[in-house]
């Protein structure tokens, strides 16, 4: 559509939308376009040379992010799939459904909700050749998804043992006990040390494990075998229960499983302080959004 508008941009023409994503705004900027959306953001240049630029209001953005949408297991997993393995070009709901195990109808519903927030965009007609979706604002999706994960941490089991070398413990004792019995992946400081080294110390070992292993006793068996005792505070190891699908999105680094890059970013961001600095490092090195 933008290609059909003459250059230079007609100053009397103003594009209006519910919300322009950051990717759309970049394209509008390339065409020197006039635009405004319902968040209060705008860029308008008059024929006389008057230039008006406004950022979105915090109130509008907050309201837009919450009205009519609630994060659930399906939306959390589809968002992580899009962020961990961003589709190249156009993708379909059926493609994501096949990868995630959620029904095509549920995935289509989620994509419409994501589209309303500017994270994905519809391409072509409702169906047929050339129709589908594009990921247009991964940064916005990552920020909203991270905010939700920070406010809703998974079930966690705290454990302790005096460790002289935390990463050696992970590579030997812990890996030996978990590998045959429980799908798992490193996150937090330990995941950072493996996937994108940033700090020299690992104060707490964060380990994501299959949720069922917490319920059926396999995790407790592994804890006993590695001489870990469950505690209420002062833990040196934190086990976090995640779904098998989320664990399947992880990556292998130095022969060790690590959660997906967006999950590593979110988990570090939730730690606050130095964790936020480490999260930004992951965003720059692994996510590039």
C-alpha positions in Angstrom: 0.0 0.0 0.0 2.8 2.5 0.9 4.4 1.9 -2.5 1.2 3.2 -4.2 1.5 6.6 -2.5 3.4 9.2 -4.5 6.7 10.6 -3.3 7.2 13.0 -1.8 4.4 12.1 0.7 1.3 14.3 0.3 1.2 16.5 3.4 -2.6 16.4 3.6 -2.6 12.5 3.8 -2.5 11.1 7.4 -2.7 7.3 8.0 -4.7 6.3 11.1 -4.6 3.0 12.9 -5.5 1.4 16.3 -1.8 0.9 16.9 1.3 1.0 14.6 4.0 -1.6 15.6 7.6 -0.5 15.7 8.2 -2.3 12.4 5.4 -0.4 10.7 6.7 2.9 12.1 10.1 2.2 10.6 8.4 1.6 7.2 6.4 4.8 7.6 9.5 6.7 8.4 11.2 5.5 5.2 8.3 7.1 3.3 8.3 10.3 5.4 4.7 9.5 6.1 2.1 11.3 8.3 0.4 9.0 10.8 -1.4 8.8 14.1 -2.7 5.9 16.2 -5.0 5.4 19.3 -2.1 5.1 21.7 -1.5 8.9 21.2 1.6 8.3 19.1 1.9 10.5 16.0 4.2 11.9 13.4 2.7 14.7 11.2 4.5 17.2 9.0 2.5 20.1 7.4 3.1 21.7 4.1 4.4 24.8 5.9 7.1 22.6 7.5 5.6 22.3 11.0 6.6 18.9 12.4 4.7 17.2 15.3 6.0 14.0 16.9 4.3 12.3 19.9 5.2 9.2 21.8 2.4 6.8 22.9 0.9 7.7 26.3 1.8 5.2 29.1 -1.9 5.0 30.0 -2.9 4.1 26.5 -0.2 1.4 26.1 -1.0 -0.1 29.5 -4.7 -0.2 28.7 -4.1 -1.7 25.2 -2.0 -4.4 26.7 -4.6 -5.6 29.1 -8.1 -5.1 27.7 -9.6 -8.2 26.2 -6.5 -10.3 26.6 -5.1 -12.6 29.3 -2.0 -14.7 29.2 -2.6 -18.4 29.5 -0.6 -21.6 28.9 -1.4 -21.6 25.2 -0.5 -17.9 24.6 2.7 -18.2 26.7 3.9 -21.2 24.7 3.0 -19.8 21.3 4.7 -16.5 22.1 7.8 -18.4 23.2 7.7 -20.4 20.0 7.6 -17.2 17.9 10.4 -15.6 19.9 12.7 -18.7 20.2 12.4 -19.7 16.5 11.1 -16.6 14.6 9.4 -17.7 11.4 11.0 -16.5 8.2 8.4 -14.7 6.1 4.8 -15.7 6.1 3.6 -18.5 8.5 0.3 -20.1 9.2 -1.7 -21.1 12.3 -1.5 -24.7 11.2 2.3 -24.5 11.2 2.4 -23.3 14.8 -0.3 -25.8 15.8 1.7 -28.7 14.4 4.8 -27.5 16.3 3.2 -26.7 19.6 0.4 -29.3 19.9 -2.3 -26.7 20.4 -5.3 -26.9 18.1 -5.4 -24.8 14.9 -8.5 -23.1 16.1 -6.8 -22.1 19.4 -3.7 -20.9 17.6 -5.8 -18.8 15.1 -7.5 -17.2 18.0 -4.2 -16.3 19.7 -2.8 -14.9 16.5 -5.8 -12.6 16.1 -5.2 -11.4 19.7 -1.5 -10.9 19.0 -2.4 -9.0 15.9 -4.7 -6.7 17.9 -1.6 -5.7 19.9 0.6 -5.2 16.9 2.9 -8.2 17.6 1.9 -10.1 14.4 0.3 -8.9 11.2 -2.2 -10.6 8.8 -1.0 -11.1 5.2 -3.3 -11.7 2.3 -7.0 -12.8 2.6 -8.5 -14.9 5.3 -7.5 -18.1 3.6 -5.9 -19.5 0.5 -2.6 -19.1 -1.3 -0.6 -16.1 0.0 -2.6 -15.7 3.2 -1.0 -16.0 6.6 0.8 -14.0 9.3 4.1 -12.2 9.8 5.9 -11.5 13.1 6.1 -7.6 13.0 7.0 -6.6 16.5 9.1 -9.2 18.3 10.4 -6.6 20.7 7.0 -5.7 21.9 5.9 -9.3 22.2 9.1 -10.1 24.2 8.5 -7.2 26.6 4.9 -8.1 27.3 5.6 -11.8 27.6 8.5 -11.2 29.9 6.4 -8.9 32.1 3.8 -11.7 32.5 6.4 -14.4 33.3 8.0 -12.1 35.9 4.6 -11.7 37.6 3.7 -15.3 37.4 6.7 -17.5 38.2 6.4 -21.3 37.8 6.2 -23.8 40.6 9.6 -23.9 42.2 11.4 -26.4 44.4 14.3 -24.9 46.5 17.3 -27.1 47.3 20.7 -26.6 49.0 24.1 -28.2 49.2 27.5 -26.7 49.9 29.1 -26.4 46.4 32.7 -25.5 45.8 32.3 -25.3 42.0 28.6 -24.9 41.0 29.2 -25.5 37.3 31.2 -28.6 37.9 28.4 -29.9 40.0 26.0 -29.2 37.1 28.2 -30.9 34.5 28.9 -34.0 36.6 26.5 -34.9 39.5 23.4 -33.1 38.3 23.6 -34.0 34.6 24.3 -37.6 35.5 21.2 -38.0 37.6 18.8 -35.9 35.5 19.7 -37.0 31.9 18.3 -40.5 32.0 15.1 -39.7 33.8 14.0 -36.0 33.5 14.0 -33.5 30.7 15.8 -30.4 32.0 17.6 -27.2 31.0 19.7 -24.6 32.7 18.4 -21.0 33.1 19.3 -18.0 35.1 23.0 -17.5 36.0 24.0 -21.1 35.1 22.3 -20.8 31.7 24.0 -17.5 31.1 27.4 -18.9 32.0 26.9 -21.6 29.3 25.1 -19.7 26.5 26.4 -16.1 26.8 29.1 -15.7 29.4 28.7 -12.4 31.2 29.5 -12.9 34.9 32.2 -15.1 36.6 30.1 -16.3 39.5 27.0 -18.5 39.6 25.3 -17.6 43.0 22.2 -19.7 42.3 21.8 -22.6 39.9 18.4 -22.3 38.1 17.2 -25.5 36.5 14.0 -26.0 34.5 12.6 -29.5 34.8 9.6 -31.2 33.3 6.6 -30.3 35.5 5.5 -34.0 35.9 8.8 -34.8 37.5 8.0 -32.6 40.4 4.7 -34.4 40.9 5.7 -38.0 40.4 8.8 -38.1 42.7 11.5 -38.2 40.0 12.9 -34.8 41.0 13.1 -35.8 44.7 14.9 -39.0 43.7 17.4 -37.0 41.8 17.8 -34.6 44.7 18.5 -37.4 47.1 21.0 -39.0 44.7 22.9 -35.7 44.4 22.7 -35.0 48.2 20.5 -32.0 47.8 18.1 -31.2 50.6 14.9 -29.2 50.1 14.8 -25.9 51.9 12.4 -22.9 52.3 15.1 -20.2 51.8 18.8 -19.7 51.2 18.7 -22.2 48.2 21.7 -22.8 46.1 19.7 -24.6 43.5 16.2 -23.7 42.2 14.2 -26.2 40.2 11.4 -24.7 38.1 8.6 -26.8 36.7 7.9 -26.2 32.9 6.0 -28.0 30.2 7.7 -30.5 28.0 7.0 -28.2 25.0 8.8 -25.2 26.6 11.8 -27.4 27.4 11.8 -28.7 23.8 12.4 -25.1 22.6 15.7 -25.0 24.5 19.2 -25.1 23.0 22.4 -27.2 23.5 25.5 -25.3 24.6 28.7 -27.1 25.5 26.8 -30.4 25.7 24.4 -28.9 28.3 20.7 -28.1 27.8 19.8 -24.5 28.2 16.3 -22.9 28.0 15.3 -20.9 24.9 17.0 -17.5 24.5 13.8 -15.6 25.3 13.1 -17.7 28.4 16.7 -17.1 29.6 16.2 -13.4 29.0 12.9 -13.4 31.0 14.3 -15.4 33.9 17.3 -13.2 34.3 15.2 -10.0 34.0 12.9 -11.3 36.8 16.0 -11.5 39.1 16.3 -7.7 39.0 19.5 -5.7 39.7 22.5 -7.4 38.0 20.1 -9.9 36.5 18.6 -7.1 34.4 22.0 -6.2 33.1 22.6 -9.9 32.2 19.2 -10.1 30.5 20.1 -7.1 28.3 23.3 -8.9 27.4 21.3 -12.0 26.3 19.0 -9.7 24.3 21.9 -8.2 22.5 23.9 -11.4 22.0 21.2 -14.0 21.4 17.9 -12.3 20.6 18.8 -9.2 18.6 15.4 -7.5 19.2 
